[in-house]
Amino acid sequence: MGAKKNLSPNIDKLLDWFKIFYNAASTSSLAKMIKEVIEDMGYHVYEFQDQNISVCCLRIKGMACTSCSESVERSLLVVDGVKKAVVGLALEEAKVHFDPDLTNPDRLIEAIEDAGFGATLISSGNDANKLYLKVEGIHLENNSVLVQSSLEAAKGVNHVELDALKQKVTVTYDPDLTGPRSIMQCIEDAGHSPGLFRVSLYSPPKPREMERQHQVRVSRNQFLWSCLFSFPVFVFSMVLPMLPPYGDWLNRKILNNLTIGMLLRWFFCSPVQFVIGWRFYLGSYHALRQGSSNMDVLVAMGTNTAYFYSVYVVLKSLTSKSFEGQEFFETSTMLISFILLGKYLEVIAKGKTSAALANLADLAPATASLVIFDGGDNAIAETEISTQLLHRNDVIKIIPGAKVPVDGIVISGQSYVNESMMTGEARPIVKGVGDKVIGGTVNGNGCILVKATHVGSETALCQMVQLVEAAQLSKAPVQKLADKISRFFVPAVIVVALLAWLGWFIPGVAHLYPRTWIPDGMDEFELALQFGISVLVVACPCALGLATPTAVMVATGKGASQGVLIKGGSALEKAHKVKAILFDKTGTLTVGKPTVVQSMLFSSSSLQEVCDLAAAAEANSEHPISKAVVEYTMKLHSKYGSSNEHVIDAKDFKVHPGAGVGAIICGKAVLVGNKKLMLASNVLVSREVDEYVAETENLARTCVLVAIDGEISGALAVSDPLKPEAAQVVSFLASMDIKSIMITGDNQATATAIAREVGIDTVFAETDPVGKAERIKDFQGKGLIVAMVGDGINDSLALAAADVGMAIGAGTDVAIEAADVVLMKSNLEDVVTAIDLSGKTISRIRMNYVWALGYNILAMPVAAGALYPFTGIRLPPWLAGACMAVSSVSVVCSSLLLQSYKKPLRLENYRNPMENGNSV
């Protein structure tokens, strides 16, 4: 970075804040915003290059515990070109950011397979705007080449994949330049004769759902096959011997001391040990090859010990007439069966943790009613088409009771729309001309026409699903505890198992405990061996690994269904620790639709002339007050019948953060903003103007001054009503011991008046974007965890600098990108919801850890025989395996209890005092 002048302290601080939230995976719009902000402050930015980073999502097979996910992550990070890799144990997926010039998804899959795990590609970064088509007639080589060349030459088409054998075409396109119907028409027009190519949509299989169903099916089949062989072993070893004379035939000797029962149990146990249980050998091999250990190592050691000792007993009995020993084939088979049962139940339970996300993804309707116009504004026809074929600016008719297919703006009609499936708010919301509607919501009792603004992957519904998926993959900091424990857990268990065996075997041989403690049919070695095996299989690292990710998955999905998008585990963990919340004013505490309620002239210029120049300057700004000035000017034109409906072009437009804007319009230097801007620009503020500003601000209104060629010509009083829930939210936060603070670029008097109405005591007014971030750093310096709630580009620095940034869903894209939490309803109630949900989730995670750790701490001594001398209670290996399986399932079920979460604050339960007439 080079500068026109010496770097100021503000720039140094600004760079520190940028480090907080900018990384290689950040979106380009956020990076460009950073560049523009620095340049607006008078500095040059060079060496600004967009990195070519691609993202892909992979399904990982074979992960059992935290050490498995760490192995996958390590194997991905060593691949050349991989910038970032995040592996989710509960979701069984990996999200990888990589340089496509250095690597590709196939190499990533190969690296995972080398680490001993299976992997399949779920999606790649360019899947956002993909069209899947079935094209009949391309099986001939000439035809397939014709279609491919026609598509590649079409405007907006980025990539074409063609499978002539299956007659399928996949097209990646730019939605700004083309759309699905145009692409289909391009293929049809490519034919030498009409009807040569018949084009239709086809739905590709959903990798996630297919893999989940496959996993459930495989787990179920493995368990059933295990039961098929384990049941005879159980009957031959534990049932028939207890029912003489029905079991006497099992004790008949074949050769020496080898009995029929031994041979049968060996025969039925072997397929379970080596065929059905092969997954444990494979998992152990790959884990040990990577220099780590996991649950598979414990299971393989425990079952192998039981099996091969039993084989030793059988062979010894075959060769000796005097040898008497007890084999444990039932231990191996029943142990594997119970573990497989636990895995089956775990897969089913984990599938339910993402149920809320699946429900969100299925909200959009399959078809839409497209209105066709005659080239003007006259509708001439309606046709029902697939929602996937909609383009931007298409007009859709939505009848009562129908779902809104895509995001758009109402251009005709009025109705009530139920947005509960998107926001969790049960009350229908009235929608009229100019109002936005969200895809997936349900139309009420009126018929409306909607112009599509966002289609395909750009809709709020798709963006919500993508954000939640990313959040479910991210690791919460509390997960580090499980990661640390997992590194030494398995080796520690093996040591304890060995000590348990020695602790019983050596005293037994030395006759240090009564012979009556040894069950009939066993000796000291066999009793000690059973205790050692029980310790190996009762320990459960899986429960520890699932404690955090399953809770995060359920919480983020539940939050999304309530209209609160939490972008990651870190934000979910921090939110409940917040002790101070800074609220922006316009669009956050207020509705964000300010209107000009009064005007005043201070020169001989006409009101229309002053407003025209002000609107020309403000037209280039996205600030709500700027829009209010432009709308007021348009109303003046309509009122006085002016023919000038277009805003005058402005030159040398410049934004003065937190103060206003300036431009050259029709050769005149125009400044539009607050008194601070006028004073900074050396514009004289007369006593008359000063009194009018003070009077306006005391009424909780914003005074916008208009200066033309260095002289204040007029003023506009702008009022923005408070959100009805603002006061109740501030009050509720105070009851949670959270301090509310207002921080705004508006003047002190207006800000103080607004703060007084909502119950906020601390106000920082006339603060620019850098100043907002500085205030946050000041509070953080006092040891407070700080949240920022905002909606505009000018809030993005503060949102990024805060410990938890919360963006209003109706705000700008940049603010939403910089935030950790997105409030989809733009309702302040959800600030409370986000904090409360965070607290409930962390409590659930802690409870999961207490259960997982407590289970291991209690179960391992019992399995080692700590209670046996006093109570006679012994945990056989097969029962220890059942306990281990139950522990994992119980942790997942505990996380699923978050599905019953209820909001702590609902507006209908409270009566806002401002509703009695004290609104601004």
ABEGO torsion letter per residue (X at the ends): XBBABBBBAAAAAAAAAAAAABBAABBAAAAAAAAAAAAAAGBBBBGBBBBBBBBBBBBBBGBABAAAAAAAAAAAAABBGBABBBBBAAAGBBBBBBBAAABBAAAAAAAAAAAGBBBBBABBAAAABBBBBBBBGAABAAAAAAAAAAAAABBGBABBBBBAAAGBBBBBBBAAABBAAAAAAAAAAABABBGABBBBBBBBBBAAAAAAAAAAAAAAAAAAAAAAAAAAAAAAAAAAAABOAAAAAAABBABEABBAAAAAAAAAAAAAAAAAAAAAAAAAAAAAAAGBBBAAAAAAAAAAAAAAAAAAAAAAAAABAABBBBBAAAAAAAAAAAAAAAAAAAAAAAAAAAAAAAAAAAABBABBBBBBBAGBABBABBBBBBAAABBBGBBBBBBBGBBBABBBBBABEBBBBBAAAAAGBABBBBBBBGBBBBBGBBBBABBBBBBBABBEAABAAAAAAAAAAAAAABBBAAAAAAAAAAAAAAAAAAAAAAAAAAAAAAAAAAGABBAAABBBGBBAAAAAAAAAAAAAAABBAAAAAAAAAAAAAAAAAAAAAAGBBBABAAAAAAAAABABBBBBABGAABAGBBBBABBBBABABBAAAAAAAAAAAAAABABAAAAAAAAAAAAAAAAAGBABABBBBBBGBBBBBGAEBBBBBGGBBBBBEBAAAAAAAGBBBBAAAAAAAAAAAAAGBBBBBBBBGGBBABBBBBBBBBBAAAAAAAAAAAAAGBBBBBBBABBAAAAAAAAAAAGBABBBBGBBAAAAAAAAAAAAAAGBBBBBBBABAAAAAAAAABABBBBBAABBAAAAAABABBBAAGBAAAAAAAAAAAAAAAAAAAAAAAAAAAAAAAAAAAAAGAAAAAAGBBBBAAAAAAAAAAAAAAAAAAAAAAAABBBABBAAABBBAAAAGABX
